[in-house]
Amino acid sequence: MSGSGSAVVGTVAAVDLGATSGRVIVGHVGPDTLEATTVGRFANDPVATPDGLHWNLLGLYGAALVGLREAFRVAPEIASIGVDSWAVDYGLLREGRLVGTPFHYRDARSEQGVAAVHERMPHAELYGRNGLQFLPFNTLYQLAAEPADLLAFADTALLVPDLVGYWLTGQARAELTNASTTGLLRGGEAAWDDELIASLGLPRGILPTLIAPGDHLGALLPAVAASLGAGPSAGVTAVGSHDTASAVVAVPMQAESAAYISCGTWGLVGVEVERPVLSTEALAANFTNEGGVDGRTRLLHNVMGLWVLSETVRGWEREGHHIDLPTLLDSAAEVDAASVPVFDVDDARFLPPGDMPARIDAWCAEHGVAAPRTRAEYARSIVESLAQAFADTARLAGAIGGVDVKTIHIVGGGSLNRLLCQRTADRAGMPVLAGPVEATALGNLLVQARAAGLVAGSLESLRDLVARTHAPLQYLPRAE
């Protein structure tokens, strides 16, 4: 730690694992300081095997260790590590060993689990208990799709960031914000829903003890500390381990009058409320209630996000075309918005990997509209469709959550997409504030820093620090 007077600045590290890439970030944090430096960045590519689509979690963990070694090399004073990742996916363990290779949420096997769960408890009844929107890959559906003998063999199930934390510390715990995405917590409560778990025929014994953001998970295992070059006091602090929970911490918003969009592979569009909203309107709109830091509730809807654009670009590159994304978006900006279709990005056909332009063509054919023709037109169509979905969902989130939305904040990688930000402002008819890009990592760092006493106060205080150190870029709505 360093500082002048009472303004102490300390150093923490974030391991931020996204659905398409991961990064390790060193943060220097104090009452007037929030600096983040990326020291490791790596791809997160799924692996297809004959039995389905999997995450290469061992490869991810190895890449994270490489990043952490660099972090401790440049900042030996790091006192804490926090880990966040995408939600719902997990690893099964038996006596500390990983059983099999964790499945990817885009694998089709979870559809079997949907049928099995809804046979025992329909979605509307489930919603009254856990408050989660229906997504076919929610953890409870994935667990229901597992072979019964495999679940009986396993003794622990750990969500991805909890698994990484276990490998670092030897402590098996379930952090609340990510646990809230499993569908196995009682809505708004910090406890597993034992009655629900029993009624679904799932083994309660594999679910570990819950911990909250800011809790100390444990010291690094001696062999891990030695491998990383870490000091003896370095440990792991629980953060909002669902990446969206961490991202929302770092949205520089006034929660009573703003909606947020954490935009990357997914576009998580919602508002922050004090308690779950389990109304018939929320159920009908398929909104989810997920745990936030400090007991807040993230009332949001999953919009398909930049996945549609990135998978489109990957498809063109597989065909041998070199695609420079900024150039593509510049070309898309020259396309007349009225000349391209606005399609439903939440249509289930866009969920799996594959030929996105062909799927857009099929959607257009089914709805009697002309499909895009050029790559620029496809990109513009995707951006317009995302912007419309974002605008509609932000307004709906406010109406359902009782929030008078006057501003939309876009954080994450999508905040760099100028066309998307401007078109969201235009279609919503309200200002869009874009940034910070690394909101997830900043939220991760801030929760650790507060636990270490480097900063203090409520979420509003943390957001004020973000606003003072990472001023967002404003996009004002233009007349359509």
Secondary structure, 3 states (H helix, E strand, C coil): CEEECCEEEEEEEEEEECCCEEEEEEEEEECCEEEEEEEEEEECCCEEECCEEECCHHHHHHHHHHHHHHHHHHCCCCCEEEEEECCCCEEEEECCEECCCCECCCCCCHHHHHHHHHHHCCHHHHHHHHCCCCCCCCHHHHHHHCCHHHHHHCCEEEEHHHHHHHHHHCCCCEEHHHHCCCCCECCCCCCECHHHHHHCCCCHHHCCCEECCCCEEEECCHHHHHHHCCCCCCEEECCCCEHHHHHHHCCCCCHHHEEEEEECCCEEEEEEECCCCCCHHHHHCCCEEEECHHHCEEEEEEECCCHHHHHHHHHHHHCCCCCCHHHHHHHHHCCCHHHCCCCCCCCHHHCCCCCHHHHHHHHHHHCCCCCCCCHHHHHHHHHHHHHHHHHHHHHHHHHHHCCCCCEEEEECHHHHCHHHHHHHHHHHCCCEEECCCCHHHHHHHHHHHHHCCCCCCCHHHHHHHHHHHCCCEEECCCCC
